[in-house]
Amino acid sequence: MGHLHDEPARRSVTSNGMREGECFHMTDTLKERPNHAAYLEVLRRMTPEQRLTKAFELSEATRALFRQGLRERFPELSEEDFHKLYLERLALCHNRNY
């Protein structure tokens, strides 16, 4: 019997974060960023404390979106089972290179 988080036909994720059999091309990640220079200027004007606060805010927003998306994929799970799944999936997101 599989785990709650098993999904059919999923390929394993390699150490670089890609699924087996996927190819990476630089053009896959390049997109126009017309506001990037303005964004960098805003960051430069912030104090270190403001940048750290913003990083925490963005991290929390990312976790909330992740949790919401996961709940939409697994609405049938109890809160306890969902929390276990959430923690398992969240652990897979952390960079283990440091």
Buried (B, 14 or more C-beta within 10 A) or exposed (E): EEEEBEEEEEEEEEEEEEEEEEEEEEEEEEEEEEEEEEEEEEEEEEEEEEBEEEEEEEEEEEEEEBBEEBBEEBEEBEEEEBEBBBEEEEEEEEEEEE
